[in-house]
């Protein structure tokens, strides 16, 4: 997504202001998805530890 946004900006398809707004949103979504992934991985590891210890 960030690649395509950069391409749109570099080809003057979207203005810098629109690019910044959308890019900031994409960055924030990326951070949220990364946090969800890390949480899921930790929960999976913890569940495996609990299961292995039973």
Buried (B, 14 or more C-beta within 10 A) or exposed (E): EEEEBEEBBEEEEBEEEEBEEBBEEBEEEEEEEEEEEEEEEEEEEEEEEEEEEE
